[in-house]
């Protein structure tokens, strides 16, 4: 049993700050320890190795996300409103944590072992919440009768794809100029108002039309 979790918290906060600064998980544990003001002996007292540390950090981050998503996805008696609330939460979360999420997916695509294990353990958990809401909406004849996974991809793609495209392009001056030429500003893509507008558009598209 660990005598204190203060060191864990210090290291986690330091790693999150470094992720935001660098936009990459290519961060050495000595750098994390130095940022946290923790010596390496204490680091290895709490964590076996780099993969153990990242696994702990990612799980901690995900549980915060998942807990809040569950609340929003059950905040109403209406399944459509719950799906909308869940979509809004995910969209705003993606904006707030776009640097970290982008770094996570990039590391996963490059075969990072800690990220691979994290995805294997968690990736379907939040998707299951959304799929269940979609299925319930279809059962109540309020969501269009496409395969639930198709509805999910349309909903999440319509809301989140602009966030990560904008993030990727805005990382270099040439890309940022191109985005401005296409009328894509930070406000029009990343603001809470822009997220809400995209959610409304996608929810309107996915609602079952009433027969006249």
Secondary structure, DSSP 8 states (H G I E B T S, - for coil): --S-SHHHHHHHHHHHHHHHHHSSS---HHHHHHHHT--HHHHHHH-SSHHHHHHHHHHHHHHHHHHHHHHHTTSSS-HHHHHHHHHHHHHHHHHHTHHHHHHHHHHHHTT-HHHHHHHHHHHHHHHHHHHHHHHHHHHTT-B-SS-HHHHHHHHHHHHHHHHHHHHHHTTSHHHHHHHHHTT--HHHHHSHHHHHHHHHHHHHHHB-----
